[in-house]
Amino acid sequence: MFITTRTQYAVIALLELQNNEGRYITLSSIANKHSIELSYLEVICAKLRRNGILKAAKGPGGGYSLVKPANQISLLSVLTAAGEKIKLTRCKGKHGCMKNNQKCETHELWTSMERHIKDYLHSINLPSLKSGSGCNFMRRIISQYSNDIP
C-alpha cells in the first residue's frame, strides 16, 4: 500500500475545510496556502464531491465545504473516496490467490493485516488527525501484541 500525493492533498484540503466548518472555502485559498497545484486540487476535490465527502457552491461566497460534520468523516472514507486501495498483496480476497483458486500459506496473514489497517483508518476522523488521538488505536494494537514478542 502506498499513499499517493492525491490522498495527502485530499487530507490537507479536508483539514482546511474542517477549520472553517459550515463555510464555503475556495480551492485557490487552500492551494495557495499549501503550495498545491490548483488544477490538481480541483481534480481531487471533484472526486471527493462525487463520493459524498464534499459539497460545492458556485458564485460569490462559493467554494467547497464538508458534507457532514468532520467527526463523521473517517480517514478510511477519505482514502476510498480519493481512489486508494487498501491492499497489501495481490491475494484475491476471500477466494484463492493462487492459480488453482487455493489460498497461499500466508493468505490469512495478509488479509488480517489489511483488516487491521482498515480498522485503524476507520477509527481516525478528521478532528483526531489534528489532535493526534488517531494514533491511540495503533498504540493499543502494538501493546496488545508486544506481550507476544520475546
C-alpha positions as CSV (number, residue, x, y, z in Angstrom):
1,M,0.0,0.0,0.0
2,F,1.3,3.4,-1.0
3,I,-0.4,6.6,-0.1
4,T,-0.3,9.0,-3.1
5,T,0.0,12.7,-3.1
6,R,-3.6,12.7,-4.3
7,T,-4.6,11.4,-0.8
8,Q,-2.2,13.5,1.0
9,Y,-3.6,16.6,-0.7
10,A,-7.2,15.4,-0.1
11,V,-6.5,15.2,3.7
12,I,-4.8,18.6,3.7
13,A,-7.9,20.1,1.9
14,L,-10.3,18.4,4.3
15,L,-8.4,19.7,7.4
16,E,-8.6,23.2,6.0
17,L,-12.3,22.8,5.4
18,Q,-12.7,21.4,8.9
19,N,-11.1,24.6,10.3
20,N,-13.9,26.5,8.5
21,E,-16.7,24.1,9.1
22,G,-20.0,25.4,7.8
23,R,-18.5,27.9,5.4
24,Y,-17.5,27.5,1.8
25,I,-13.8,27.9,1.1
26,T,-12.2,28.4,-2.3
27,L,-9.8,25.8,-3.5
28,S,-7.4,28.6,-4.6
29,S,-7.0,29.7,-1.0
30,I,-6.2,26.1,0.0
31,A,-3.8,25.6,-2.9
32,N,-2.0,28.9,-2.2
33,K,-1.6,28.2,1.5
34,H,-0.2,24.7,0.9
35,S,1.6,25.2,-2.4
36,I,-0.6,22.7,-4.2
37,E,-1.2,23.0,-7.9
38,L,-4.8,24.4,-8.2
39,S,-5.8,22.2,-11.2
40,Y,-4.6,19.1,-9.3
41,L,-6.6,20.1,-6.2
42,E,-9.7,20.7,-8.3
43,V,-9.5,17.2,-9.7
44,I,-9.0,15.7,-6.2
45,C,-11.9,17.7,-4.7
46,A,-14.2,16.9,-7.6
47,K,-13.6,13.2,-6.8
48,L,-14.3,13.8,-3.1
49,R,-17.5,15.6,-4.1
50,R,-18.7,12.8,-6.4
51,N,-18.0,10.4,-3.5
52,G,-20.1,12.3,-0.9
53,I,-17.3,13.9,1.2
54,L,-17.6,17.4,-0.1
55,K,-20.2,19.8,-1.5
56,A,-19.7,22.7,-3.8
57,A,-21.3,26.1,-4.3
58,K,-20.8,28.4,-7.3
59,G,-20.7,32.1,-7.3
60,P,-19.7,34.8,-4.8
61,G,-19.2,33.2,-1.4
62,G,-18.9,29.8,-3.1
63,G,-16.3,27.1,-2.8
64,Y,-16.2,23.7,-1.1
65,S,-17.5,22.6,2.3
66,L,-17.8,19.3,4.2
67,V,-21.0,17.4,3.5
68,K,-21.2,16.2,7.1
69,P,-19.5,17.1,10.4
70,A,-15.8,16.5,10.5
71,N,-16.1,13.9,13.3
72,Q,-18.2,11.7,11.0
73,I,-15.6,11.6,8.2
74,S,-13.1,8.8,8.7
75,L,-9.6,8.6,7.1
76,L,-10.7,5.3,5.5
77,S,-13.6,7.0,3.8
78,V,-11.3,9.8,2.5
79,L,-8.8,7.2,1.2
80,T,-11.5,5.3,-0.5
81,A,-13.1,8.4,-2.0
82,A,-9.7,9.5,-3.3
83,G,-9.4,6.2,-5.1
84,E,-6.8,4.4,-2.9
85,K,-6.9,0.7,-2.5
86,I,-6.1,-0.8,0.9
87,K,-4.3,-3.9,-0.5
88,L,-1.0,-5.3,0.8
89,T,-0.6,-8.1,-1.7
90,R,-2.1,-9.5,-4.9
91,C,-4.2,-12.0,-3.0
92,K,-7.7,-12.0,-4.4
93,G,-9.7,-11.7,-1.1
94,K,-11.9,-14.5,0.1
95,H,-11.2,-16.7,-2.8
96,G,-7.8,-18.1,-3.6
97,C,-4.8,-16.2,-4.5
98,M,-3.1,-19.0,-6.4
99,K,-3.8,-20.2,-10.0
100,N,-5.9,-23.1,-8.7
101,N,-8.0,-20.7,-6.5
102,Q,-6.4,-22.0,-3.4
103,K,-5.2,-19.7,-0.6
104,C,-1.5,-19.5,-0.2
105,E,0.1,-20.2,3.2
106,T,0.3,-16.5,4.1
107,H,-3.1,-15.5,2.8
108,E,-4.7,-15.2,6.3
109,L,-1.7,-13.1,7.5
110,W,-2.2,-10.5,4.7
111,T,-6.0,-10.4,4.9
112,S,-5.7,-9.9,8.7
113,M,-3.2,-7.1,8.3
114,E,-5.4,-5.4,5.8
115,R,-8.4,-5.7,8.1
116,H,-6.4,-4.1,11.0
117,I,-5.2,-1.3,8.7
118,K,-8.8,-0.6,7.6
119,D,-10.0,-0.7,11.2
120,Y,-7.2,1.7,12.2
121,L,-8.1,4.1,9.3
122,H,-11.8,3.9,10.1
123,S,-11.0,4.8,13.8
124,I,-9.4,8.1,12.7
125,N,-11.7,11.0,12.0
126,L,-10.7,14.5,10.8
127,P,-10.6,16.1,14.3
128,S,-8.4,13.3,15.6
129,L,-5.8,14.0,12.8
130,K,-5.3,17.4,14.3
131,S,-5.2,16.3,17.9
132,G,-3.1,13.2,17.3
133,S,-5.6,10.9,19.1
134,G,-5.9,8.8,16.0
135,C,-2.6,7.2,17.0
136,N,-4.1,5.8,20.2
137,F,-5.7,2.9,18.2
138,M,-2.2,1.9,16.9
139,R,-0.7,2.1,20.3
140,R,-3.4,-0.2,21.7
141,I,-2.7,-2.8,18.9
142,I,1.1,-2.6,19.4
143,S,0.7,-3.0,23.2
144,Q,-1.7,-5.9,22.7
145,Y,0.8,-7.8,20.6
146,S,4.0,-6.7,22.2
147,N,3.5,-9.1,25.1
148,D,3.8,-11.9,22.5
149,I,7.2,-10.7,21.2
150,P,10.2,-12.3,23.1
